């Protein structure tokens, strides 16, 4: 009986770890194909705040966003 309980717990732990790794891999792949924000969106947001961004500012902000992911 104790043996069965340990096997179930081991299965749950392995399943949770495997699920986490697979979900992380899938989300990284999805975000690379469909980035949540792009350069055009950044330009629109900065223009909406009343400033005209330079291309250098947009590239720097994109680099910071990609670094966070």
N, C-alpha and C positions, 0 to 999 in steps of 0.2 A: 504493500500500500504506500509506504513512504517512497519507494522507488518510483511509483507511478506519479506521485505528486511532484517529485523532483524533475521527472521527464517533462511534465506539463509546464512547469516553471521555466525549464531550460528552453523549451520550444517557444514560449511566449517571449523570452528575452531575445533569442536569436531572431524571431520574427520581427520584433520591434526594431532591432538594429538593422536588419536587412531592409525593412520598409523605409526607415529613415534614409539610408544610403540611396536607395532607388528613387525616393521622392526628391532628394537633393539633386541627384543627377538629372532627373527629368526637368526640374525647375530651372537649373542652370542652362540646360539646352533650350528650353522654351524662352527664357529671357534673352538669350543670345539671338534667337531668331526674331523675337518680338520685343525689342527694348521698350521699357515703360515710358521713356522720354527721348526725344531726338533733338537735333540742333534747331530745327524749325520751331519746335515747341518752346525751347529756351528763348529764342529770339522774340517770339510772340509774348511770352511772359515778361521779359525785360522791357519790351516796348510798351506793354500795358502798364508798367510801373512808371512810365514817363522817361525812360532813357533808351537811347539807341545804342545797342551793344556792338562792339567791334567784333570782327571774326576771331581775334585772339581771345577775347573774353569768353566767347561762346565755346571755343575749343578747350579753354582752361576749365570751364564749368563742366563740360562733357567728360573731361579727363578725371575730374574729382568725383563725378557721379559713377563712372566706371570703376574707379578705385574702391568706392564704398561697396560695390557688389562683389 
